[in-house]
């Protein structure tokens, strides 16, 4: 089904404006003007509906595409020539659900205004918003029914709250049919006067995700970053017939070999050819290679606000054992933590 025939895209981005009126005294529910407006990317599969800046986020993070699940990744990094410290929150919703993420961080790290004289400003035009919140939304015709999805960022004294609403079972089914994925919402927030390590430590200790409907599976995604981050191409090279395992590896007598964009082979210390199981008790070098890598240092824990709805989490370990060429292992592609109801 061509979704382009049915997609009616309307983007709403709350703008911030200076106000020349009298300053208001701060209240308990005062709103904060952020250091910089948040950025949003909303997509499904490879189709992007909203993108407020030029690029999508981490290409090294491959989503665990499981129908009926919720998956999230929280990461921190420096952006804008290290002008800002930023957090990237990515949520994949593959079922009817409203998802809320809370990021604990002191207000003086995300607020550009003077908290002792906060001027709360609300737009009076066709959009609503203000110094305390920012949002993006789109509308879609799913099976003949109007759907509106909104990603909203709220700045509060205790931190930042991100809410994704409007994904119901019908929209989730429509997206899965057309794009083989659910709705993906990526939100970038920006900070000042705080280090990456301090921001990550706070998130690891207290960042939470909450669901309106308990998912059967929640994945806290962590990326594996290859040691070599340049462009890699693959050549298919003939296996030496004199090798003792030549007959054992089946009819395919070619190995995959990694090369850099300049045509030179990737250095041997950056990849490895693991032992593979060819069945019937036969173990021999795999046709494929593994790139050596490490867990993204600045991916953060995003724990369920109510962990009691899940059993004990299952943690992946994508580290490559030193003897992988001589002993067979089943090695995950990532460091995800999976919560199953």
Secondary structure, 3 states (H helix, E strand, C coil): CCHHHCCCCCCCCCCCCCCCCCCCCCCCCCCCCECCCCEEEEEECCEEEEECCCCCCCCCCCCCCCCCCEEEEEEEEEECCCCEEEEEEEEEECCCCCEEEEEECCHHHHECCCHHHCCCCECCCCCCCECCEEEEEEEEEECCEEEEEEEEEEEECCEEEEEEECCCHHHHHHHHHHHCCCEEEEEEEEECCCCHHHHHHHHHHHCEEEECCCCCEEEECCCEEECCCCCEEEEEEECCCCCCCCCCCCCCCEEEEEEECCCCECCHHHEECCEEECCCCCEEECCCCEECEEECCCEECCEECCHHHCCCCEECCCCCCCCCCCCCCCCCCCCCEEEEC
